[in-house]
Amino acid sequence: MRSRQRLLAAAMRLLLKCLRLGRRRRLGLLRQAGQLWHYGRLCLRSLLYNSFTNSDVVLDSLFEPVYWLVDHVTRWFGVVFVALVIGLTSSIVAIVYICLLPLILQTYTPAWICWHLTYGHWNLIMIVFHYYKAITTSPGHPPQAKNDVTGVSICRKCIAPKPARTHHCSICNRCVLKMDHHCPWLNNCVGHYNHRYFFSFCLFMTMGCIYCSISAWDMFRDAYAAIERMKLLEKDRLQVAANQTYYQTPPPTFSFRQRAFHKSVVYLWVLCSSVALALGALTLWHAALITRGETSIERHINKKERQRLQKKGKVFRNPYSYGSWDNWKVFLGVDVPRHWLTRVLLPSPHPPHGTGLSWELPPCVREQRVPLLAI
């Protein structure tokens, strides 16, 4: 009996000893895991720490794959967008010549015929000329020889001097002089040498779409009503065909030419009205930027700089703005009054003022306004 008690006590002591050893071992493993965790966090923070990091930098880093995808899709689909612009514009022109022009020649007075022929062809020539120049003219790039460039900063991607108003295009993978934006509908950047062509194309395309929408309004209403009658007659014809007897004949139907004519007029009016609204808003936006002497990128830069100086009680003035009227003259290249006709109302391939590398006072600006702050 006593031997059994001794064996049981020895077994209990051994069990308690094993439990204490297992507890100590578990505590040691947990302590080692905690030390490894803290050491890993310290290593990660030491590798990624940056005193300039904030929420904006983190968001930009997270969205970097999205930016990369958008840039590459825009680069490869630029040709598709250009073909789409050419195709849609050609379809509208074809409808006007095939469907509307014969009707205008038959029903309008000679004065209205002369107006439509003159204005319509002038607007079409301006659209085609400026779109062709916008997609084929290089926006301008800094020269490869670094000694010839007077840079105000260094491009972080090109690792080269960057002149004033120059920005890097991630789609073209090059710095662009006076960059406004990369336009997928042009498959080209909008910069110093083709900014005027881009804006003129937007302006004349908007004017052409408004002209077509207003001129074809009555035809659109008649064509829409005719299409509704087509649907009703088609419905009645199907009902009669289902219950046809010897004393019943199907109602008359529209011919293929009539159907194509009415649907073409509706297509023309809907497309022109939609483009006039969308492109008109874009044109007004760029007109406001030109009035202030800014580009799309500079608007955001100037806004932040204006807010920063306002907190210090200072006033920001755009160093590239010469006043609303002079800004338009500089942008359009109007040096003398006759240039409003030869360079604005007629196709003109004249280059812009300056080289895009430096920004001296243009000859058409009378007074030089000294800016309070240069960007």
Sequence and secondary structure as in RCSB ss.txt:
>XXXX:A:sequence
MRSRQRLLAAAMRLLLKCLRLGRRRRLGLLRQAGQLWHYGRLCLRSLLYNSFTNSDVVLDSLFEPVYWLVDHVTR
WFGVVFVALVIGLTSSIVAIVYICLLPLILQTYTPAWICWHLTYGHWNLIMIVFHYYKAITTSPGHPPQAKNDVT
GVSICRKCIAPKPARTHHCSICNRCVLKMDHHCPWLNNCVGHYNHRYFFSFCLFMTMGCIYCSISAWDMFRDAYA
AIERMKLLEKDRLQVAANQTYYQTPPPTFSFRQRAFHKSVVYLWVLCSSVALALGALTLWHAALITRGETSIERH
INKKERQRLQKKGKVFRNPYSYGSWDNWKVFLGVDVPRHWLTRVLLPSPHPPHGTGLSWELPPCVREQRVPLLAI
>XXXX:A:secstr
 HHHHHHHHHHHHHHHHHHHHHHHHHHHHHHHHHHHHHHHHHHHHHHH  TT  HHHHHHHHTHHHHHHHHHHHH
HSHHHHHHHHHHHHHHHHHHIIIIIHHHHHHHS HHHHHHHHHHHHHHHHHHHHHHHHHHHS      S GGG  
 SEE TTT SEE TT EEETTTTEEETT  EEETTTTEEE TTTHHHHHHHHHHHHHHHHHHHHHTHHHHHHHHH
HHHHHHHHHHHHHHHHHT  TT        HHHHHHHHHHHHHHHHHHHHHHHHHHHHHHHHHHHHHT  HHHHH
HHHHHHHHHHHTT     TT   HHHHHHHHHT  STTHIIIIISS      SS SS     TT  S    S   
